Amino acid sequence: RFNFLVAKYLSGEIQEAEQVELDQMLQDKKLSQQFKWLQTTWHGTEPFNIGEGKLLTMDKIAQEDESIVFGKKEFPMQRKTYQFNSFLKIAASIILVVSLGYLYINTQTRQNDEFAQSSWKITETSSGQLSTITFSDGSKAVLNGESKLSRPSIFSDSLRIVELEGEAYFEIAKDKNRPFIVKTKHVSTRVLGTKFNVSAFPIDGNVTVSLLEGSVKVYDNEFEGKETEQYVPEINEQVVINTNSKTARVIDIEPENVVGWKDNIFKFDNVKMEKVLRSIKRRYGVTFEVKNKNINNCLIKTRFNNASLEAVLEAITFATNSTYEISEHKIIITGKGCDK
């Protein structure tokens, strides 16, 4: 009740009688201290994202009553849509303050409580390293080289969320009550249960989400919650979002081209040498120096299956009319390059 009243006070929704009740509660020294902490934390909290709140609320309502279809005429509450955003703001205020209250209480006994045990875990991989991660719900991810994945040790009751830098392949356990969200710096991917790949290396300038099974929703974080800005690829399609122009396109893919890396398979279908070298660097843990920049623009069409580094280098240098030498842990590529 105390948290509920504080929520209404901070969100400007409290009524006169409720204010009197809150004032009486604040005579208690402990509650007064908690109120001050909540008030300070509240004002330092980022504004609630109405778009994301709307999606989560609609998902929850739809799960409880499958007859409700949002955005269509049969939605029984459509005549009251003018109240919806106001309702979300109040609901979000209450949820946030209750959460903050829970956090406040737990900070007093942090050494023994479950909240401290559910802190976030971080897995980072270097060049030449892959890492397989199993989440608390049984879902799995394979992390590519030069990547970083952050996640809570235990997912909440309403949401499963992880943060990714780099590339990872996901196999997500189905849970209709808890959406799974992969957040990168620019783009988020939202699923209930599926198999997909996310690549978000800053150097690429693009974030790609490739669907292999099930379904996903992809959106730029800047337009989170706006249905017109969501992309829903079909199986064996890839959403490519340019992080600079904020434009997106959907293309067909061959799964092996996209996720073969997790099984030590590399298949390149007219891919620029520059991008090929980045893939090899992540997989084999080596660095390159290309003397003739024209070589970087050559297109590579080949496939490797558990090939040695030497075999890979022989093939790509032959295809680009170049040669290589290894000097102090660096591979130096020289030559005329291709005609194009």
N, C-alpha and C positions, 0 to 999 in steps of 0.2 A: 504494500500500500504506500509506503514511504517513497519507494522508487517511482511508482506511478504518479504520485503527486509532484515529485520533483520534475518528472518528464513534462507534465502539463505546465508547470511553472516556467521551465526553460524554453518551452516551445510557444509560450504566450497563450495557452489554451485553458489555463486554470480559472475556475469559477470562484466567486467570493467565498462561498461556504468551504470550498476545498482549500483556499488560501488560509482561512482561519484554522482549519485542521492541520495544515502544514506548519503554521506558526507554532501551534501547540507542540507538535512533534519536535520542533527545533529547540525546545527548551531542554531536551535531552542532550547532554554534552557530546556523546558519541555520534548521535545523528547529526548534530550541528557540524562536527568535524567532517563527517562523510559528505554533508551537503556542500561544504566549502570545496572539498576535493572534487566532487562531481561538477560543480559550477566552473572551476578552473579548467578541468579536463574538457568539459563540454565546449567551452569557448576556444579551446585549442584543437578541436576536432574538425576535420574537413567536412564541408556541407554534404548532406545525404544526397546520393545520386538517385533522383526520382525514376530515371529510366530503368536502372537495375532493380530498384525496389518494385517497380511495376511488373517486370518480368517474373521476379521471384514470387510475388503475390498471386499473379495470374496462374503460374505453374501450380502453386499450392491449392488454389481454388479448383482448378481443373482436375487435380488428383483426387479431391474429395467428391466431386460431382462431374462425371464425364459428360453429362448432358449439356454442360455450360461450354459454349464455344465463343471465345472472345473475338471481337472484330466483325461479327456477323449479326444478322437481324434476330437470330434466335437467342441472343444473349439477354437474359431476363432483366439484367440491371442496366441495360443501355440507357433507359430514360433518366438514370441517376448519374450519368458519367461526369456531370459537373462537380460531383462530390468526391470523385475518385482520387484526384491528386491531393485534396485536403486530407482525405482519410489516410493516404499513404504517409503524408508528412507527420500526422499525429502518431500513427502506428510506428513509424520509424523512430520518432522521438522516444516513445515508450520503450521500444526494444533497445535502443542505444543506451538510454539511462539505466535500464535494468542490467544491461551488460556491463556498463561502467560500475554500477553498484556491486555487481558480482566481482569485478576486477578489484575494486577497492577492498572488499572484505578479504579477498584472497591475498592481497599484498601484505596483510597483517600476519598471515601464517603461510608464507610462500614456501617454507622449507618442507612442509608436509602435505600440501594439497595437490590435487590432480591437475590443477591448472598449470602448475610449474612443470609437471611431467609431460604436458602436451606442447612443449615448446617446439619451434620449427627446426627442422633438420635441413642441412645443405649438403648436396653431393656435387663435387666439381671434378671434371676430367681434364687431363692434359692431352696434348697431341699424342696420337698412337694408343689411346686408352678408351675402352668402352666400359660402361657400368650398367648393370641391371638392377633396378630398384623395385621392390615390392611394397605397395602402400598398405595402410592399415585395413582397407576394405577388400584387399585381395587383388586390386588392380596392379598392373605392371607397366614399367617403362624401361626402355633401353636408351641410355644417354650416349650420344656421340662424343667424339673427342672435342676438346676446347669448348665444353658446354657446362652449364650450371643449372641445377634443379633445386628449388627450395619448396618444402612442404611441411605441414604440421605432422607431428608424430601420430596424432589421432585426429581424424576428420570430425567436424561438428555434426550435429544431428540434421542439419538442413542443407549443408553445402560441402562439396569437396573441391578445394581449390589449391593449385600449385602454381609456382612461378618459374618460368624457363628463360634462360639465356643460351642461345645456341640451337641444338637440334636434338629431338627425342622422338622415339616411336612409342605409342601408347596402346595398351590393351586394357580397356576400362570395364570393370565389373558393372553389370546393369543394376541400377538402383533408381527407380522412378521418383522416389522421395528426396533424392539428393543429387542435384545436377553436379557434374564434374566440369570444372573450368580450368583451362590452361591459359595463364596470363603471360604475355611477353610485354616488352616495353611499349609496343604500339598496338598489338592485336590480341584479342582473346578468342578462345575457342570453347564452346559450350556443348556438352554432351550428357547423355544419360548412361549410355553403354555402347562402346564401339571400338573399332581399331582405326587409328589414324596416325599421321606423322606431322610434326610441326618443325619447321626450320626457320630460325630467326637470328641468324648471324648478322651483326651490325654491318660488316663489310659488304654483304650482299646487296643491301639497299632494298630488299624485298623480304616479306614474311610469307611463307607458303604453308598452306594446310592441305594435306592430301588425305582423302577418305578412302579406306579400304573395306570397311564393313560398318553397317549401322547408319547413323546420321549425325551431323554436327551443324552448329550455327557458328558462323565466323563474323566478327565485327571489329572495326577499328575502335580502340578504346575511347577515342574522341567522340564517337557517335554511339556510345554504349546505350542500349535500350531502345534505339530507334529502329523499328522494324524495316523501314525503307532502306536502311544502311546495313542490313544483315545479308549474309551470303550463305546459301544452303546447297553445297555441292552434292552431286550424285556419287554413288560408289565409283571408284576409279576416276574421279575428277579432283582437280587441285585448284584451290583459290590462291591467287597471287596478288598480294596487296603491296603496292609501292609505298614505302614509309615516308617518302618526300612529297609526292603529288597526291597521296591519299586516294589514288585510283586503284581499282581492282578488276581482275579478269578471272574467268574460270576456264581451265583447259583440261583436255583429256590426258590421262597418264597411263603408263605401264607400271604396275606396282614395283616390279624389280628395279626399275630405274630410280625409284624414289626411296625404297626402304631396303634395298639389297645390302646397303652398308652394314646393317646390323648382323648380317650373316656372312660378312667378308666377301660380298659380291658387289662389283662395281660395273655398272652398265651405262655407258655414255652414248647418247644418240645425237650427234652433231652438237656437242657441247664445247664451248671455248676452252682452249688450253689453260687459260688463267684460272677458270673455275675447277677444271680437272686437277690442277696442281694443289688447289686448296683442299680438295677432297682427299688427295693422297697424303698431304701434310697431316690432316686430322687422323687419318687411319694409321699411318706408319710412323708418325712422330718425327718427321724430318722437315727441314726448311730448304727453300729454293732461292736461287738467284738466277734470273733470266737476263742474259746479256743483251739479246736482241728482242726488244719489246714486240716486234712483229710476230714473234712466236706465240705470244699470249693470245693472239686473235685467231690462231689456227683452230679449226673445228676437228674434234675427236669423235670417232664412231668405233667403239670397241667394247669388249666385255671381259672382265677378269673374275675368276672364281678361286678364292684362296691362293692367289698368285703371290709369289715373292716380290719384294720391292725391286729387285734387279729385273725380273721379267716385265714388271709394269713400266719401268723406266725405258727398257729396250723398245717396247711397243710404242710408247707415246713419242719418243724422240725419233723413231723411224717414221712415224706418221707426220711429223712436223719438220722433217728434213733438218734435224739438229742432232747434237751429241751431248753427252753429259759426263761429268767427272765429279768425284766426291772429294771435297777438301775441307778438313776440319769440321766435320759434322754438318756440312752444307753441301747441297747438290747444285752444281753450277751447270746451267744449260746454255749452249752456244750454237750458232748455226745461222743459215740464211732464213729459215722459216718457210712457211708455205707461200703459195702464190697469192692467196687472198688476204 
